[in-house]
Amino acid sequence: MKLTKALGLLLLLLGLALIFYGIFSSYQVFTNATQPPTIFVVSPTSTQKPASNGSEAGISGLLGGLVGIDVGKVMGGEIQKILPADYLPKLLNLLSWSVFTSLLIFAGSQVAGLGIKLLKD
């Protein structure tokens, strides 16, 4: 009888510790005191200019040099102003951290629930 009460109290305290650890560590991450674990990483990409086949000079001459504007570079530069290159990995790392913390809090509540059931018996 005393063993089940002691085990129940231990499980209750362990469950509460898991819950409070999850909340505290999430608070630390979202106040930028610590960084979330890096799970998603973007590898740097190299930009290579495609080989010229000589037909660009003729088209550029016909349109008065308007084709010389690299639309991909211009659009990429504008998108980089709106969304930085490391935005998506940071977002995915925060989402994965949120999922992990929610699982940690759920596990803590289940362990604490078992402890409460043992204390009631």
Phi and psi in degrees as a GROMACS rama.xvg file:
@    title "Ramachandran Plot"
@    xaxis  label "Phi"
@    yaxis  label "Psi"
@TYPE xy
-68.5128  -32.3436  LYS-2
-66.0491  -41.6399  LEU-3
-68.0169  -36.5236  THR-4
-66.7435  -41.8202  LYS-5
-65.9512  -41.279  ALA-6
-65.8846  -39.3499  LEU-7
-62.4557  -42.9618  GLY-8
-66.0935  -39.9106  LEU-9
-62.8742  -44.102  LEU-10
-66.465  -38.1312  LEU-11
-62.4264  -45.8518  LEU-12
-66.4796  -38.4522  LEU-13
-64.6824  -42.941  LEU-14
-63.3448  -43.1629  GLY-15
-65.5931  -36.3496  LEU-16
-64.3453  -41.0461  ALA-17
-62.4803  -42.9755  LEU-18
-64.1131  -48.4893  ILE-19
-67.8894  -33.7862  PHE-20
-64.4659  -44.1271  TYR-21
-61.7306  -42.5799  GLY-22
-67.3675  -44.3579  ILE-23
-65.3159  -43.3493  PHE-24
-68.1431  -34.6427  SER-25
-67.1269  -38.2925  SER-26
-61.7506  -41.4373  TYR-27
-63.6428  -40.0412  GLN-28
-70.3598  -44.8516  VAL-29
-79.1996  -13.8539  PHE-30
-95.5808  7.00004  THR-31
64.3962  26.4517  ASN-32
-76.5313  -34.6378  ALA-33
-132.25  163.867  THR-34
-98.2871  146.331  GLN-35
-68.658  157.627  PRO-36
-58.7118  139.906  PRO-37
-86.6567  105.987  THR-38
-105.583  -41.9689  ILE-39
-103.05  126.527  PHE-40
-129.666  140.068  VAL-41
-100.041  125.83  VAL-42
-80.6407  142.607  SER-43
-65.8902  139.459  PRO-44
-103.59  145.607  THR-45
-100.192  136.4  SER-46
-98.8868  121.082  THR-47
-115.328  137.778  GLN-48
-81.6327  131.902  LYS-49
-66.7168  153.082  PRO-50
-67.7474  139.933  ALA-51
-85.5458  136.827  SER-52
-105.21  6.16387  ASN-53
92.1534  -17.4961  GLY-54
-79.9848  -14.3344  SER-55
-68.4975  -33.7163  GLU-56
-64.701  -39.1217  ALA-57
-67.0461  -43.3571  GLY-58
-67.5789  -41.6599  ILE-59
-62.301  -38.16  SER-60
-67.4997  -36.766  GLY-61
-68.7011  -39.6108  LEU-62
-95.7807  10.7854  LEU-63
73.4569  29.9784  GLY-64
85.3595  6.48652  GLY-65
-72.9228  -27.2216  LEU-66
-73.0276  -18.9008  VAL-67
-64.8034  -13.2569  GLY-68
-77.8991  123.782  ILE-69
-85.244  102.151  ASP-70
-63.3108  -36.1398  VAL-71
-61.459  -42.7722  GLY-72
-67.132  -42.1279  LYS-73
-64.005  -47.0908  VAL-74
-65.7255  -39.5121  MET-75
-62.7312  -40.0904  GLY-76
-65.4424  -39.2043  GLY-77
-69.8568  -38.7639  GLU-78
-66.5851  -37.3348  ILE-79
-63.4187  -30.4452  GLN-80
-68.4788  -35.5807  LYS-81
-81.9248  -52.2224  ILE-82
-118.59  112.317  LEU-83
-63.2356  161.029  PRO-84
-63.8303  -31.436  ALA-85
-94.4687  14.2634  ASP-86
-67.422  -49.7995  TYR-87
-63.9559  -45.7003  LEU-88
-62.6161  -38.382  PRO-89
-64.0254  -41.3712  LYS-90
-63.719  -44.4717  LEU-91
-66.0381  -36.6988  LEU-92
-65.6271  -40.0615  ASN-93
-67.063  -39.3766  LEU-94
-65.2752  -42.5403  LEU-95
-66.075  -36.1982  SER-96
-65.6148  -38.9492  TRP-97
-65.1889  -40.9343  SER-98
-64.3391  -44.1955  VAL-99
-62.1376  -42.8906  PHE-100
-66.5379  -39.0543  THR-101
-64.872  -37.9036  SER-102
-65.4109  -37.5381  LEU-103
-64.8863  -43.1706  LEU-104
-67.4588  -39.4593  ILE-105
-63.0983  -44.0663  PHE-106
-63.0519  -40.5594  ALA-107
-63.0651  -38.8562  GLY-108
-68.6304  -34.5874  SER-109
-68.5502  -42.2358  GLN-110
-65.0446  -42.1179  VAL-111
-65.5599  -37.0612  ALA-112
-62.6301  -40.3057  GLY-113
-63.2957  -40.6896  LEU-114
-62.3866  -41.2231  GLY-115
-65.8601  -39.495  ILE-116
-62.7132  -39.7016  LYS-117
-69.4491  -32.7176  LEU-118
-70.412  -31.8259  LEU-119
-71.6144  -32.4618  LYS-120
